[in-house]
Amino acid sequence: MSQSIKGFSKLSKEAKLEWLAQTHFERPEAALDLLKSYWHPDASVQKRHDEFIENTVSNYYLPFGVAPNFLINGKTYVLPMAIEESSVVAAASKSAAFWLERGGFKTEVISTTKIGHVHFIHWGDAQRLHSVVEEHQERFYAATEHITANMRARGGGIVSIELVDRSADEPGYFQLEARFETIDSMGANFINSCLESFAQTLREIVVEAPAASEADREVQVVMSILSNYTPECVVRAEVECAVAELNEGGGMDPVEFAEKFARAVRIAEIEPYRATTHNKGIFNGIDAVVIATGNDFRAVEAAGHAYAARSGCYTSLTHCAVENGRFRFWIEIPLALGTVGGLTALHPMVQWAHELLGHPNARELMQIVAVSGLAQNFAALRALTTTGIQKGHMKMHLLNILNQLEATEAEKAEIVAWFADKVVVHAEVVRRFCELRDIPVPAPKVTRN
Ligand code: HMG
């Protein structure tokens, strides 16, 4: 039934919808109605959303939740979280409340430098190339003055430009490696504009400088692009308390809990299978706040995972120490975030999220986001090392199961009450639901491969 099409991007929105509905859906009217039911009632808001990306046909809702009681460096915050997974917001909130009574989170921005490269090939004399780049440093800065003027006025700009010889790994391969300070912007467009200018300047200075051969005068620019790996844009967040204060509520002795918790972190430090899930739990918190505040979660995730593997072995992003009766738990993570530009200036919900946080600058947002990851990891490890994850997670997921079953509000209330003191298991929910409706429990569906 489906088919390909040329010139789809040039069609009007209505024509796109019509083509999709007629060619891909058994009930075209129903398909159109569903898409349109997700349009914003205010046409100007919808137009703004349409223009964020290309070929927009509707909106895709994510729940937008809040987690209160985050005490960070003595200031309390309510964190905005956009995420589809149940129990994440509850877990963050529970962690926040726990640490609120134990001094809160302490954070520190370690560095804020971002990096980008002009990747190029050069077959000439490497020593001459080195000298040319060194001698003409000011040309790179001068050629980008119009791009960097505003950033310099804010205290940022280009930090350094260096030649890196990578020809031992790939014949002829060199880089211009540049460092940038982008203050409150994530800086991707600024950095890429500077890099494209550097590439042009590089071509010019290599041609102009005295040369012994034709090869000396040639550079083949492969690409000019920022790196989303930002190991020099790093933030640290930490919690600390006396071990005796770790009365986690599940009845476990605080010393036993601290040791078991620290062991769970050590397992993530040495075992990549566990580290991946452990870090996924950290990103439950980080991504939710990053999305709510209009930042690029793909860039943040890519940097976080690369950083977790920087020793050559993928490991935990959080660490824990239990020493001299004290429990310490911390995260160190690269976070390249912006509080100006991009979606922050365009998406009404993003603007709301920034106001909720008190209009943080990029450094403050880095600290808030790192805390969301640490808090999330604390909640998950606390559950994993005490009750098991399913008890709390499935308690939150129960409504999703009941909604899948199309339970009425009265049925939901009754089943939620039934599971109040039981661990929720999918099959048990279905059984209880069928019992309540007095219908047979359906046989399990078999899917063919
Ligand atoms: P609980 O103790 O049953 O909750 O925990 P409670 O009903 O006693 O409430 C305590 C507090 O939790 C509340 O305080 C809230 O802060 C929060 P209050 O507001 O009443 O003063 N809370 C809620 N907040 C909002 N809505 C709710 C709600 N319920 C509790 N409905 C909880 C229940 C789920 C919080 C706990 O069991 C928990 O933290 N579990 C961990 C859940 C988790 O990590 N979920 C992430 C998804 S699982 C995953 O993907 C990651 C993982 O694989 C990572 C890894 O392996 O490391 C686990």
Residues whose N, C-alpha, C, O or C-beta is under 5 A from the ligand:
A	BS01	HMG	S86 S87 V88 V89 A90 A91 S93 K94 A97 T277 H278 G281 Q376 A379 A380 A383 I389 G392 H393
